[in-house]
Amino acid sequence: MLKGLIFDLDGVLTNSAVYHLTAWNNLAKELGINLTDDQLDSLRGISRMDSLNLILKYGDQEDKYSEAEKEKFAAEKNTKFVEQVEKMTPADILPGIPELLSDAKKQNLKMIIASASKNAPKILTKLGIMDEFDGIVDPATLHRGKPDPEIYEKAQELAGLNADEVISFEDAQAGVQSIKSAGQFAVGIGNKEVLKEADYIVPTTKELKLSEIESVFNKNKREVGEENG
């Protein structure tokens, strides 16, 4: 039985992922690194320092900077990102999300945020939906970033639920891998080829319908039960 929903934030509830990628791209250019679209896209869903280290790897600059310098770069990027967050309003919630959250509330489902972003509380407050959620995984408590399952396992624990009682939402390949490694049902939002490991995929949030997702979730559980039986 479905008892909870777990959400990534950037690119799932709002389009703040665009702000992240723009800030990272600008920092990369300052460091003399020109990122391809695919390289930039690979930064979706992963932590701040993991993103920076990946950018440096793409530019063959992995050993060029000290940890202190890297922390400075990451802080500069975050400052520019937060400047954009300050301008956010409830109008920045992605289409289909208000209806999804409302339907979940009607079913008394637990709702948890599993985002690598340290700015999640600020963003949710700006969007006016902070009170919709029962918990937010603190990225500072994590030892490993996506695609490791740790963040989704912690979200599940926060909800007090089992892996087979939750549905988790992601727009990034690393995030979907994280969900599946945690043994949870994954909803992918975006390119079906990139997110092919997800159990249910929609091109945009507009197509998210809880009743349809839950139907596939229940069918999936029945099939797993039959296999195990």
C-alpha positions in Angstrom: 0.0 0.0 0.0 1.3 3.4 -0.9 2.0 5.6 2.1 4.4 8.2 1.0 5.9 10.4 -1.7 9.6 11.5 -1.9 10.6 14.4 -4.1 13.8 15.8 -5.5 13.5 19.5 -5.7 15.3 21.2 -8.5 13.7 20.3 -11.8 10.8 18.4 -10.1 8.9 20.9 -8.0 10.4 24.0 -9.6 12.7 25.0 -12.4 15.5 26.1 -10.1 17.7 23.5 -11.8 18.1 26.1 -14.6 19.6 28.5 -12.1 22.1 25.9 -10.8 23.2 25.0 -14.3 23.6 28.6 -15.4 25.7 29.4 -12.3 27.9 26.3 -12.8 28.3 27.1 -16.5 29.4 30.7 -15.7 31.9 29.5 -13.1 33.3 26.9 -15.5 33.9 29.7 -18.1 35.7 31.8 -15.5 38.0 28.8 -15.0 38.6 28.5 -18.7 36.4 25.3 -19.0 33.8 25.1 -21.8 31.2 22.6 -20.9 29.2 20.7 -23.6 25.4 20.5 -23.1 25.8 16.8 -22.1 28.5 17.7 -19.5 26.3 20.5 -18.1 23.3 18.2 -17.9 25.4 15.6 -16.0 25.5 18.0 -13.1 21.8 17.6 -12.4 20.9 16.1 -9.1 24.4 15.9 -7.6 25.9 17.8 -4.7 27.7 21.1 -4.8 31.2 19.8 -4.3 30.6 16.7 -6.6 29.4 19.1 -9.3 32.5 21.3 -8.9 34.8 18.3 -9.0 33.1 17.0 -12.1 33.6 20.3 -13.8 37.3 20.4 -12.9 37.6 16.8 -14.3 36.0 17.8 -17.5 38.6 20.7 -17.8 41.5 18.5 -16.8 42.0 20.7 -13.7 41.3 18.1 -11.0 44.7 18.7 -9.2 45.0 22.4 -9.9 43.2 23.8 -6.9 43.4 23.3 -3.1 40.3 22.3 -1.1 40.1 25.8 0.3 40.1 27.2 -3.3 37.4 24.7 -4.3 35.3 25.7 -1.3 35.6 29.3 -2.4 34.5 28.5 -5.9 31.5 26.6 -4.6 30.5 29.4 -2.3 30.7 31.9 -5.2 28.5 29.7 -7.3 26.0 29.4 -4.4 25.9 33.2 -3.9 24.9 33.7 -7.5 22.3 30.9 -7.3 20.7 32.3 -4.1 20.4 35.7 -5.8 18.1 34.0 -8.3 16.2 32.1 -5.6 15.4 35.4 -3.8 13.3 36.3 -6.8 11.2 33.1 -6.8 7.5 33.1 -6.0 4.7 30.5 -6.0 4.3 31.2 -9.7 7.6 29.2 -10.1 6.1 25.9 -9.0 6.0 23.6 -12.1 2.7 22.8 -13.8 0.9 19.8 -12.3 2.7 19.9 -9.0 0.0 21.8 -7.0 -2.6 19.2 -8.1 -0.2 16.3 -7.3 0.5 17.7 -3.8 -3.2 18.3 -3.2 -4.1 14.7 -4.2 -1.4 13.3 -2.0 -2.7 15.3 1.0 -6.2 14.0 0.4 -4.8 10.5 0.7 -2.9 11.4 3.9 0.4 10.4 2.2 3.7 11.4 3.9 5.8 13.8 1.8 9.5 14.2 2.1 12.1 16.2 0.2 15.3 14.4 -0.9 17.4 17.1 -2.5 21.2 17.6 -2.6 20.5 21.3 -2.4 21.3 23.0 0.9 18.9 25.8 -0.2 15.8 23.5 -0.2 14.1 25.2 2.9 14.6 28.6 1.4 13.3 27.6 -2.0 10.2 25.8 -0.5 9.5 28.9 1.6 9.7 31.1 -1.5 7.4 28.8 -3.4 4.9 28.9 -0.4 4.8 25.1 -0.1 7.2 24.5 2.9 4.2 23.4 5.1 3.2 20.7 2.6 6.1 18.5 3.5 6.7 16.3 6.5 10.4 16.4 6.4 13.6 17.4 4.4 16.7 15.3 4.3 19.6 17.5 5.5 22.4 17.2 2.9 25.0 17.9 5.6 24.2 14.5 7.1 25.0 12.6 3.9 28.3 10.8 3.3 27.6 9.9 -0.3 25.9 11.8 -3.1 23.5 10.5 -5.8 23.6 8.0 -7.5 24.3 6.4 -4.1 20.9 5.4 -2.4 21.7 7.1 0.9 19.6 10.2 0.4 16.5 8.2 -0.6 17.0 5.7 2.2 17.2 8.6 4.7 14.1 10.2 3.2 12.3 6.9 3.6 13.4 6.7 7.3 12.2 10.3 7.9 8.8 9.2 6.7 9.0 6.1 8.9 8.1 3.9 5.9 9.5 0.9 4.0 10.9 1.0 0.5 7.8 -0.7 -1.0 5.5 1.9 0.5 6.9 5.0 -1.2 7.1 6.5 -4.7 10.0 8.8 -5.5 10.3 11.6 -8.1 13.4 12.6 -10.1 14.4 14.5 -13.2 18.1 13.3 -13.3 19.7 10.0 -14.2 21.8 10.0 -11.1 18.6 10.5 -9.0 16.7 7.7 -10.7 19.7 5.4 -10.1 19.7 6.5 -6.4 16.0 5.7 -6.1 16.3 2.2 -7.7 19.3 1.4 -5.6 17.2 2.2 -2.5 14.7 -0.4 -3.7 11.9 2.2 -4.3 9.5 2.9 -7.2 11.0 5.6 -9.4 9.1 8.3 -11.4 11.3 10.0 -14.0 10.4 13.4 -15.4 12.1 14.2 -18.7 13.9 12.3 -21.5 12.8 8.7 -21.5 16.1 7.5 -22.8 18.1 9.2 -20.1 15.7 8.1 -17.4 15.0 4.6 -18.8 15.7 3.0 -15.4 12.6 4.6 -13.9 9.4 2.6 -13.4 7.2 5.3 -14.8 8.3 8.2 -17.0 6.6 11.4 -18.1 8.1 14.2 -20.4 7.1 17.0 -18.0 5.4 17.5 -14.6 2.2 18.5 -16.4 1.6 14.8 -17.1 1.9 13.7 -13.5 -1.3 12.2 -12.3 -1.2 10.5 -8.9 -4.0 8.0 -9.7 -2.2 6.8 -12.9 1.2 6.6 -11.1 -0.4 4.7 -8.2 -2.0 2.3 -10.6 1.4 1.4 -12.2 2.9 1.2 -8.7 0.3 -1.3 -7.5 0.6 -3.4 -10.7 4.4 -3.4 -10.2 4.0 -4.6 -6.6 1.6 -7.4 -7.6 4.0 -8.6 -10.3 6.9 -8.6 -7.8 4.8 -10.5 -5.3 3.9 -13.1 -7.9 7.6 -13.5 -8.9 8.5 -14.0 -5.3 5.6 -16.2 -4.6 
